[in-house]
């Protein structure tokens, strides 16, 4: 399978008053087209920096970032992004929020076609009938569903998700995992998910990439060989329990702590 994303030997440091702050050190990451890569690692290790590099929002000090065979040199219209804060505009309805990317990247598209596309996605995530509501009239989970619709309304090559479910309660978070699973089936795309939740990484991912402590490198890659139509019950199976034990140990190693003896 061809890689849609290739990050090759990327090193990056932020400039600070006290000197350079290294965050990435020779990072190598590959994400095959149509797959879901979950990225985990210690807090502050450079996970969000990785997403900005893929989106073309910043350039690495060293190394290269490739997207669909083209070197990333600036912001890309073919990348969608979803964050922990849905960042919906209160002065626009939910429908108007969802079609916003189409107004930017597809200005020649008719308003009717934009609204039809948005309604398809809103129906898919269970927001039928809420298109004329304002963001403040929706719950946190509903706002995040609308944000997901907005991030893929223009059919991006890559969806980047930076802890999109981190601020939600456990039940809503698990519900949105299932929504994400269903969206992938209906709207195939390549995804990079940044998360601190190992269960989330296993449930959603085709691979889990563990980054080391800062400056980050690729410490460990775990392929996830579970059914595409997986349900939450699979998280309670011995196979997934074993995966989670391995990933927890890898996080401890990244934090400079000794893993547990099982």
N, C-alpha and C positions, 0 to 999 in steps of 0.2 A: 504494500500500500504506500502510495506517495505521501511524503511529508508535506503538509500545508504550511507548518511553521518550523523553521530551523533557526535556532540560536546557537551561534558558533563562537566559542572562546570569548564571551562577553565579560569585560571588566569595566566597572564604573565606580566612581567616587563622587560624593557631593562636596562642594566647597563650603567650608565653615570658617568662622573667625579664628579658630584654633588650628586650621589646616585641613587637608583633605580627609573625608570620612569614607573609607572604602566600604562599599555595600555588595558588590558582585566581583568575583575573582575567577575568571576563566570559565564562566558558566556555559554549559552545553545542554540544550533542551530540544527535543524533537517531538512534534505532535502530528501524527498522520491525519490526512484529510478525513473529515466526517467523524472524528473521535472526540472524546471528552477527557481532557487532562486536568486532574485535580492537583494543585500545588500546595503543599503544607511545609511548615518549618517554624522555628522559634520566632517570637515576636521581634520585629525590627531587623529581620535577616535579609530583606530586599525583595519580598514577594510582590509588593505593589510596584516597585521599580521595574520588575520584570514585565508587568502588564503595560506600563507606560512605554516601554521599549517596543513591545509588539504592536501597540497602537500607533507608533510613530510620533508620540508626544515628546520624546526625548531621544537623543543619540548617545550610544555608548562611547566611553573613552577609547576602548579597544574592542575588537571583535565585530561580528556582523549579525544582523537579524534579517532573515529572509521570510517572505510571505508569498506563497504560491509561485516560487521561482524568481521573485523579484526582491532585490535588496530594499529594505525599508529605510527611506531617507527623510520621511516626513509623515504628517497625519494622513490616515487612509480612510476614504469613504466606505470601504468595504469591511470596516470593523465596527461592531456594536459593543456598547459597554453598559453594564449594570452594576450599581454600587449598593453598599449597605443602606445608605439614605436614598430613597427613590427619586428625590429631587424633581418632583412634579411641580409644574407652575400653577399656582393657585388661581390665577386670572384666566386660565384655560380649563375647559371641561376635560374629562378623562379622554374622550375621543380626540379632542384637539391636542392633548398632550401626546397621545400615541402616534398621531400622524406627523408630529413635528419633524422627525428625521426625513420624512418624504418631502417636506417643503424645502429642505436644504439640499438633499442629494438627488431628488427627482422633481425639479421645478416644473418640468413639462407635463408631469402626470396630472390628469384631471382630478378635481376635488372629489368627484363621485368615485373614481377608482381608489383614491387614497382612503376614503371613508369605508369603502367595501373591504379593502385589505385590513383596515383597523378592526372593523366589526368581526371579521373572520377570527382574528386573534383573541379579541375580547370574549367571544363566544367560547373559544377553545379553553380559556383559563377560568371560565365560570363567572364572567363579569357582564353577561347579557343583561341589558336594562340599566346599566350604570354608566353608559356612555355620556349622558348629559349631566352627570354629577361633578362637583368640584372635589379636588383631592381631600380637603378637610372633611368631607362627608363620608369618606371611606375609612375602613379600619386599616391598621398597619399592613396586614397580610394582603388586603385588597389593593392597597397602593403599590405594594411590591409586585403583585401580579400585573398591574397596569404598566409598571416600569419594565418588566420583562417583555411585555408586548411591544413597548416603544423601542426596546433595544434590538428587536429582530424584525420590526415592521418593514425595513428596507432590504431584508434578506441578505444580511452580511455574510461574508466568507467566514469570518471569525467572530465569536461572541466572547468578550472578556467579562468575567464576573468577579468583582472584588468584594468578598464576604457579603453577598447580597442578602443572606438570611440571618446574619449574625445578631441583629437587634430584635429578632422575633422570638416569641415564646416557643417552647419545644413542640407543642402540638401544631402550631401554625407552620413552623419550620418543616416538620415532617410532611405536612400537607403540600407544601410548595416543592419539596423534593419530588413528590409524585407528579405535580404539575409540570416540573421541568422534564421529567422522564417522558411524559406524554407529548410535550412540545417538541422534543428531539425526534420522536417518532413521526410526528406530523410535519415538522419543519426541519429537515436535516441540516445541521451546521457543525462546524468545528468549534470547540469551546475550551477556554482556559479558565478554570475556577480557582480562585484563591480562597482558602478556608482554614480555620483553626479546628474544625470539627472533623475528626477522623471517620466517624460513621457517615457523615455527609460525603466525604471524599470517596469512600468505598461504594456507597449506594449510587452515586452519580457518575463516578469515573470509569473510564476504560483503562486508565493508568493513574497511579498516584506517584507524584514526583516529590521527594523529600529534599528540601534544601538544607544545607549545613548552617551553622551559625555564621554571623557576619564576619568577614565578607563571604557571601554565599557562593557555593558551588553545588553542583548536582551530587548529592550524597548517596541517594538510593532511588531506584525506580521499581515500583511494584505493578505488574500487569494485573488487572482485575478481570478474571474470567468467570463472570456471572451472566445469567440470562438477561437479554435486553429488556424483557418485560418483567424485571424483578419487582417484587413487592417488599413492603417494610418487614415482613416476616423473615426475609432472608438475612436480616441483620442479627437474628438470634440463632443462626445456625453455627455449628462448630467450625465450618470453613471460614466464615466471616470473623468469628472470634479469633481464630488463628491469625488472620490478616491484621486485625486490630492490635493484637499483641506485638506483632513484628513492627508495625508502624509506630506504636508507642515507644518501643525500644529505640527505634531510629530517631525519634524526636528527642529522647533523653540523650542519645549520643550527640545530636546536634547542639544540645544545650550544655554539653560538657559533663553530663552525668553518666554514671554506669547503668546499663540496662539491667532489669530484673532477671533473675534466674527462674525460668518457668519449669 
